[in-house]
Amino acid sequence: MITPGSANALLLGDDAEPPLFIGSAFNNGTGTLALTVPAGAQAGDLFLVALLTGNTLPVIPSGFTSVASVSSNAARMYVATKISAGETSITYEGSGSGSVAILLVYQGVNQASPVDAVSAATTGSSTTATTGTVSTAGPNERLVHIWGMANTSVGTADAATTLRSSQTGQTDNRLVMADEIRLSAGATSGRTATFVSSGQWSAFAVALKNP
């Protein structure tokens, strides 16, 4: 593996490795809560956090940059990112007992501009939720898919992706996150998560750049 930020990584250019998944964490509930940064994370990694709630969206965690949000249905969600400074935990605000947050950590991202593109929010009411499409500017990017469902039924990520985390709130809502590697630049495909029970849902896709 090429060490992120090393001279070799900088020389790779278009041949740089895609951002590497390090680990995940989650929490649920209301009030001031913490996400424990997974083992193996280090300063310079990317934190990508998604929070799903049926209530009003809380403020994003301190130091994070908002990537996307939707508040038009019962599956209200925000997605935010931050380059790690070596933190071991992240404090955030839960919003109701149905609130659930997931943190994904990626290594080997572009430090100055880690997010290449974000899909428009997709929403609906059914047993299937599909992310929107984006157009990536370069090769070897990591495309993260995020699906939120306004019930706790089991959700199965698209077969073209690798599931990273699937968690529920204490009383309601299901948040599913998965990713895939995009070897070539250009338009991506929407990916579909399938849930046991029908409900209102929202979804995003976020493309992460390599160094």
N, C-alpha and C positions, 0 to 999 in steps of 0.2 A: 504493500500500500504506500502511496506517495504521501508524505507528511504535509498537511495543509500549511501553506505559507512558505514552504521551503523553496530553495532555488529551483529544484527539479520540478516542483509543481508549477512554478511560474513559467518555466520553459515549455511545459507541455502544450499550452495554448488549447487548441481545439481537441487535443487528445487527453486533456485532463480527466481524471476519474470523476464519475458522478458523486455528488454528496453522499456520504456514508451514514446509514442509520446507526445510532449508538444505543438508544433505549427509550423507554417511555415511563410516564408516571401519571396517576390520576387521583382525583379527590372529588367528593360530592358533598352537598349540603348547603347551608346558609351561613352568612357571617364571614369573618376574616379567617381564611383557610390557607394552607400551604401545599405546594407541590414539591416533593422531594426530588431533586435532580438525580437521574439514574447514574449508577456506577459507570466509570469510563468516560464521562463527560469532562471537558476541560475548557479553559478560557479560549475564546475564539470560535467555539462551536455555535451553531444556531439553535436557539430555543423557538419552537413553534407551538403555541398554545391555542386551543379551541375551547370555548365555553358555550354550553347549550343550556337553555332555561326556558320555562314557560312564562316567566315573569319579565319585568323590565330588565334590559341588559345593564349590568353594572359597568363601572369604569374599568378599562383594561388595566392590567398590572403596571405598576410604576416602571418606567424605563423601556416598556414595550412600544412598538409601532403598530398601529392598526393596519391590518391587511384587507379585511373585509368584514361586513356584518349584515345581518338581516333581522328585521323585527316586524315583518309583515304578516306572520302567522304564529301558530302556537309553538313552533320550533324556532325560537329566537336564538341567534348564535353570533359570536364574534370570533375572529381569527386574528392573532397578533404575533409578532416576531421580535426577537432581540438577540444580538450577538453576546454570548456569555462573557462575563468578566470573572468567571471562576466561582459563581454562586453555588451553594449546595442546596438551596431551597428558594422557592418563589412564592411570595405572598400575593393572594388575590382575594376578591370578594365574591362569595357565592350569593346566589339570588334565589332563595326558596329551596325547599327540600327536594325539588325535582332537578335542581341545578347540578351539572356534572362538567368537570374540566379535565382535559387530557393534555399532557405535555409530551411532545416528540423532540428528540435531540438529534441533530445532524452535524457531522464533521466534514470539513473540506468544502465549505461554501465560499462564495465570493464575499469577502469581508466588507467591501464598500457598498455593495448592492446585492444582497443575497437572493432577493425575490425577482425573478425575471418577469412573470406574468401571473395574473389572478383571473379566474373565470368570473363572469357575472353570476350573481346568486341565482340558483334554480330553486323553485319551491313547488309544492303540490300536495295532494292528499291521495295516498294509495299505499300499496305494500312495496312499491319499488321507488327508489330515489336515485336520480342520475345527475352527476356533476356536469357543469358546462364545459365547453371547449376553450382552449387558449392556443395561442401561436407562440412557440418558444423561439427565442432568437439564436440559440446556439445548440450544439450537440451535447450529449452526455449530461443531461439535467435530470433531477429527481422531481417527479410529479406526485404531489401529495393530494389525496382525495379525502374529503371530510363530509360525512353524512350525519344529519341530525334528525331523529324521529321523535314525535311527541307521544311516545308510549315506550314501555320497557321491553317490548318483544325482541327476540333474538334477531340480530341483523347479520347477514352474510355478505362480505365484501365481494366485489367483482372478481371473477376468476383470473382476470388479467393483472390483478394487483396482489401485493403482499400485505396481509392484515398486520397492523401494528398495535392496535388497541381497540377494544369494544367494551364500553362501560355504561352504567346507568346511574341516574340520580337515585336518591333514597326512596322516592315515591313515584317518580315518573321520568320519562325521557331516556333515549338511548343515543349515544354518540359513538360513531364508528370512524376510525382513521386507518387509511392504507396508502401504499405508495407503489410506484413503478419507475423504472429507468427509461428515459427517452433518449435513444441513441442518436437520433437525427433532429435537426431543427425543423420547425414547421407546425402545422395544425395538429392538435391532439384529439383524441376521441373521448367523448363522455363515458364515464364508468358508472355502473349501476350496482347499488346495494339492495338486497332483497330482505324484507322484514316479514315476520310471521303474521303480524297484525297490521291492518291499514291504519293510517293516521296522517296528520299534517307533517311535512318534512321540509328541510332546506339542505342545500349542499353547495360546496365550493371545490375548486381545484386550484392548487398553488404550485407553480413551477419554481424550483430552486436552482440557482446557477452554481456551477463549479468555479474554482478560482480563476 
